[in-house]
């Protein structure tokens, strides 16, 4: 099993080539390892994580944006 680390990602093609050359089955943490020629990947889909995060940000910010819209523009009042 290859761990999700930046050094593993940087050298993924070399790691995939070495595991294939030595006929070692390896499970990779991210989809692009398997797309680059690895045997299989098992882990979260990064694109789906970002989509879910965007949905949560939208749910958090939508009420705040709506409240600002209902107050109208600030007005200058002088005595």
C-alpha positions in Angstrom: 0.0 0.0 0.0 1.4 3.4 -1.0 0.6 6.2 1.4 -0.8 9.5 0.4 2.3 11.7 0.7 3.6 14.5 -1.5 6.9 12.6 -2.2 4.9 9.6 -3.3 2.9 11.8 -5.6 6.0 13.4 -7.0 7.6 10.0 -7.8 4.5 8.2 -8.7 5.6 7.2 -12.2 8.9 5.7 -10.8 7.0 3.9 -8.1 4.5 2.5 -10.6 7.3 1.4 -12.9 9.2 -0.3 -10.0 6.2 -2.2 -8.7 5.3 -3.4 -12.2 9.0 -4.4 -12.9 9.2 -6.4 -9.6 5.6 -7.7 -10.0 4.6 -6.3 -6.6 0.8 -5.7 -6.3 0.3 -2.2 -4.9 -2.8 -0.3 -3.8 -2.6 3.4 -4.3 -4.4 6.2 -2.4 -5.6 8.3 -5.2 -7.3 7.7 -8.6 -4.5 9.3 -10.7 -2.1 6.5 -9.6 -4.3 3.9 -11.3 -4.8 6.2 -14.3 -1.1 6.4 -14.6 -0.8 2.6 -14.8 -1.0 1.4 -11.2 -2.8 -1.8 -10.4 -5.6 -0.2 -8.3 -6.5 2.7 -6.1 -8.7 2.9 -3.0 -9.5 6.2 -1.4 -11.5 9.4 -1.6 -12.3 11.1 -4.8 -10.6 14.5 -4.5 -13.0 16.2 -7.0 -16.0 15.0 -4.9 -14.5 16.4 -1.7 -14.0 19.8 -3.3 -17.6 19.8 -4.6 -18.9 18.9 -1.1 -16.8 21.7 0.4 -18.2 24.2 -2.1 -21.7 23.1 -1.2 -21.0 23.6 2.5 -19.5 27.1 1.8 -22.6 28.0 -0.2 -24.9 26.8 2.6 -22.9 28.9 5.2 -22.7 32.1 3.1 -26.1 32.1 1.5 -28.0 33.3 4.6 -25.4 36.0 5.3 -25.6 37.2 1.7 -29.4 37.2 1.8 -29.5 39.2 5.1 -27.2 41.8 3.6 -29.5 42.2 0.6 -32.6 42.8 2.7 -31.1 45.7 4.7 -30.7 47.9 1.7 -28.1 50.5 1.1 -26.7 52.7 3.9 -28.1 56.2 4.0 -26.5 59.4 5.2 -28.4 61.2 8.0 -27.2 64.6 9.3 -28.5 66.9 12.1 
